[in-house]
Amino acid sequence: MWDSSISLPVKKTATQNADGLLNETWEFAEGIPASFKDTTRADETLANQCGYGVDVIVEIMACNYNQASFFVDEATGKVYDIRRTHQKEKSMRIELTGERREHGKI
């Protein structure tokens, strides 16, 4: 059922170094079981109409989703911005539609 895992951000901490520059670090909820699904033509059409691209759809348990704006594929280290979420009625799972982030920067 679950074929991979993702990490969702939980908290961002910003510290200032001696030169006055901010260093931001993220804390993650790691090891969230996930199932990666192929995108369909309908998914890609909807994304294009809304002004974004769709690269992956990930299904996780809804109780693990914390309204995060991005997730990390733990197998590849790629970062995806969450562009759309969908939870079917009476379902315990939620689908996260992700667009791959340029250069994978967090």
C-alpha positions in Angstrom: 0.0 0.0 0.0 2.6 2.6 1.1 5.6 2.5 -1.3 7.6 5.4 0.0 7.8 8.1 2.7 7.8 11.9 2.9 8.8 14.6 5.4 6.6 17.5 6.2 7.9 20.7 7.8 6.9 21.3 11.4 8.8 24.4 12.5 11.2 27.0 11.1 13.9 28.5 13.3 15.8 31.7 12.3 19.1 32.7 13.9 21.3 35.7 13.1 25.0 35.2 12.7 27.7 37.7 13.6 27.5 39.4 10.2 23.8 40.0 10.7 22.6 37.4 8.2 19.7 35.2 9.0 20.1 31.4 8.9 16.9 29.5 8.7 16.6 25.9 9.7 13.6 23.6 9.4 12.4 20.8 11.7 10.6 18.0 9.9 8.1 15.2 10.8 10.0 12.4 9.0 9.0 8.9 7.9 5.4 9.7 7.0 4.2 6.7 4.9 3.1 7.8 1.4 2.0 6.4 -1.9 3.2 8.1 -5.0 0.7 8.2 -7.9 1.1 9.1 -11.5 -0.6 12.3 -12.7 -3.4 12.1 -15.1 -4.2 14.4 -18.0 -7.1 15.8 -16.0 -4.7 16.7 -13.2 -2.3 18.4 -15.6 -5.1 20.3 -17.3 -6.5 21.6 -14.0 -3.0 22.6 -12.9 -2.4 24.5 -16.2 -5.7 26.3 -15.9 -4.7 27.4 -12.3 -1.3 28.6 -13.4 1.0 25.9 -12.0 2.5 22.6 -13.0 1.9 19.2 -11.5 4.8 16.7 -11.1 3.5 14.2 -8.5 0.5 13.2 -6.5 1.2 11.8 -3.1 -1.4 10.1 -0.9 -0.9 10.1 2.9 -3.1 9.6 5.9 -5.1 12.8 6.6 -4.0 12.7 10.3 -0.4 13.2 9.2 -1.1 16.4 7.2 -0.3 19.6 9.1 -1.3 22.2 6.5 2.3 22.4 5.3 3.2 24.3 2.1 5.8 21.8 0.9 7.1 18.2 1.4 10.3 16.3 0.8 10.5 13.0 -0.9 12.8 11.0 1.4 13.9 8.6 -1.3 15.2 11.2 -3.6 15.5 14.3 -1.5 13.5 16.3 -4.0 11.3 19.2 -2.6 7.8 19.7 -3.9 5.5 22.7 -3.3 2.0 21.6 -2.4 -0.3 23.2 -4.9 -3.6 21.4 -4.2 -5.0 19.0 -1.6 -7.9 16.8 -2.0 -9.7 14.5 0.5 -12.6 12.4 -0.6 -15.7 12.5 1.6 -15.5 10.0 4.4 -11.9 9.1 3.6 -9.0 8.9 6.0 -6.5 9.7 3.2 -5.6 13.0 1.6 -3.9 13.6 -1.8 -1.2 16.2 -2.1 -0.6 17.6 -5.6 3.0 18.7 -5.8 5.1 20.8 -8.1 8.8 20.2 -8.0 10.7 23.1 -6.6 13.4 24.7 -8.8 16.9 23.5 -7.6 15.3 21.8 -4.6 15.9 24.6 -2.2 14.0 24.5 1.1 
